[in-house]
């Protein structure tokens, strides 16, 4: 089972696409041998001019993987102007095995 992805992706912020490198992982909690909770998070390294926190589109960010799968996320930490932010996925992971 693939629980991680490291490589290229596209960040869609509003109507603008930004090429990025990502380092992502899926976290699964098990209860009695069954998966009861799944979340995903990681780091996005993209253009330093992206305003992850004050842009009106910042709550509408999509991550598009090379295979076309997409997932929504929010930026949770990072320094303005660095281009690198920590993220938390807000739905199904756009990578990994289902």
N, C-alpha and C positions, 0 to 999 in steps of 0.2 A: 504494500500500500504506500503510495507516494504522499508524504505529508509535508513536502517542502518544494519550493521553486526559487531558483536564483537565476536571473537573466533579464532579457529585455522585455519591456511591456510599454503600453501607451496609456498615459493618464489623460482622461477627458475631463476638462474643467470648463463648464459652460459649453461654448461652441468651439473651443480650442483644444487641439490635441498636442500633447507634449511627450516626446520620447523619454523613456526613463529606464533605469536599471533597478530591479527590485530584489529583495531578499525576504521571502515570505514563508510562513509555516502555519500548519493546521494543528490545533490542539484538540484532543478528544479525551473526554472523561468517560470512564466506563463504570457501570453499576451492574453487578451480577453478570459480567461477561458481555453486556450489551452496551453500545455507545449511547449515552444519555444526553450528552451535550457536545457540540462542536463549535469552535470559534477559530478565527484566523487573524493574523496580524503580521507585522514586519516593518521593513524600512524601504522607503522609496527615495531614490536619488535622481532628481530631475533638474530642470532649469532653475537657477537661483532666483530668477525674477518672479516665480510663482508665489502669489500671496495665499498661502494655505489657510490662514486664519481670519483675514479681514475681507476677503473677496466675497461678493454676494453669492457667487456660485460655489463657495467652499463646502456647503452642505449637500452638493449635488455632484460629487466626484465619482467617476467610474474608472476602473482599471481594466484595460483590455489586454488579454494575453495573446501571444503569437498564434494560438489555435483558434482565436476568435471568441473564446469564452470571456464573459465580463462579470465584474463584481463591483459593488458599491463599497466605499470606505469613508472614514473620517480621519483627518490628521489629528493625532493626539499629543505630539511633542515635536519640537524642532526649533532651530534658531532662524529667525527671519533672514533671508538673503543667503542661506547656506545651500539651499536646494535639496537638503536631506531632511526627511521627516519620518517619524514613527507613525504607523497607521493601525487602525483597528477595523476589520471588515464588518459590514452591517447586514450581511446576508450570507448566502451560500458562497463558499470559496470558489473562485474562478480557475482553480488549478487542483491537481491531485485526483486521486481515484475516488469514485463515489461508492 
